């Protein structure tokens, strides 16, 4: 009877060791779940970025308003007959006279 009890106790210890520290242990499962959640968050942000880029490509293919807006904001272009006014903030260009 003592041999059987010792055998079951050893078996229980081995199973507990595998549960906590072995392959597929609880800590490993927890780390893998963390990795999965991080990858899913990155996937969602990339999906939103792709949707934004798809909408921008669609706008550029369909109409000239998006192209005109880009030309005005990024390249500083103006239409024929328009007058360009540049407002300079003098407070940003204070001269140090020391």
C-alpha positions as CSV (number, residue, x, y, z in Angstrom):
1,X,0.0,0.0,0.0
2,X,2.9,2.4,0.8
3,X,4.4,1.7,-2.6
4,X,1.2,2.5,-4.3
5,X,0.8,5.8,-2.4
6,X,4.4,6.8,-3.1
7,X,3.8,6.0,-6.8
8,X,0.7,8.1,-7.0
9,X,2.5,11.0,-5.1
10,X,5.4,10.9,-7.6
11,X,2.9,10.8,-10.5
12,X,1.1,13.8,-9.0
13,X,4.3,15.8,-8.6
14,X,5.3,15.0,-12.2
15,X,2.0,16.1,-13.5
16,X,2.1,19.3,-11.4
17,X,5.6,20.1,-12.7
18,X,4.5,19.7,-16.2
19,X,1.4,21.9,-15.6
20,X,3.5,24.8,-14.2
21,X,6.8,24.5,-15.9
22,X,6.7,22.0,-18.8
23,X,5.8,22.3,-22.5
24,X,2.4,24.0,-22.8
25,X,2.5,25.1,-19.2
26,X,0.2,27.8,-17.8
27,X,2.9,30.5,-17.9
28,X,3.7,29.7,-21.5
29,X,0.0,29.9,-22.4
30,X,-0.2,33.3,-20.7
31,X,2.8,34.6,-22.7
32,X,1.3,33.3,-25.9
33,X,-2.0,35.0,-25.2
34,X,-0.2,38.3,-24.6
35,X,1.6,37.9,-27.9
36,X,-1.7,37.2,-29.7
37,X,-3.3,40.3,-28.2
38,X,-0.4,42.5,-29.3
39,X,-0.4,41.1,-32.8
40,X,-4.2,41.6,-33.0
41,X,-3.8,45.3,-31.9
42,X,-1.1,45.8,-34.6
43,X,-3.3,44.1,-37.1
44,X,-6.2,46.5,-36.3
45,X,-4.0,49.6,-36.6
46,X,-2.7,48.3,-40.0
47,X,-6.2,47.6,-41.2
48,X,-7.3,51.2,-40.3
49,X,-4.2,52.5,-42.1
50,X,-5.0,50.4,-45.2
51,X,-8.6,51.7,-45.2
52,X,-7.3,55.2,-45.1
53,X,-4.9,54.7,-47.9
54,X,-7.6,52.9,-50.0
55,X,-9.9,55.9,-49.5
56,X,-7.1,58.3,-50.5
57,X,-6.3,56.3,-53.6
58,X,-10.0,56.3,-54.5
59,X,-10.3,60.0,-54.1
60,X,-7.2,60.6,-56.2
61,X,-8.5,58.4,-59.0
62,X,-12.1,59.8,-59.0
63,X,-11.7,63.5,-58.7
64,X,-9.5,66.5,-59.1
65,X,-10.4,68.0,-55.8
66,X,-8.1,65.7,-53.9
67,X,-5.3,66.4,-56.3
68,X,-5.9,70.1,-56.1
69,X,-5.9,70.0,-52.3
70,X,-2.6,68.1,-52.2
71,X,-1.0,70.5,-54.7
72,X,-2.1,73.5,-52.6
73,X,-1.1,72.1,-49.2
74,X,2.1,70.2,-50.0
75,X,3.5,72.1,-52.9
76,X,2.2,75.6,-52.3
77,X,0.6,75.9,-55.8
78,X,-2.1,78.4,-56.7
79,X,-4.6,78.7,-59.5
80,X,-4.5,81.1,-62.4
81,X,-5.9,84.4,-61.3
82,X,-5.4,83.9,-57.6
83,X,-3.2,86.1,-55.5
84,X,-0.9,84.5,-52.9
85,X,-0.6,86.2,-49.6
86,X,2.1,85.2,-47.1
87,X,1.7,86.4,-43.5
88,X,4.9,86.5,-41.6
89,X,4.9,86.4,-37.8
90,X,7.6,88.8,-36.6
91,X,7.6,87.4,-33.1
92,X,9.1,84.2,-34.4
93,X,12.1,86.1,-35.8
94,X,13.3,88.1,-32.8
95,X,16.9,89.2,-33.1
96,X,19.1,88.7,-30.1
97,X,21.3,91.8,-29.8
98,X,23.6,90.7,-27.0
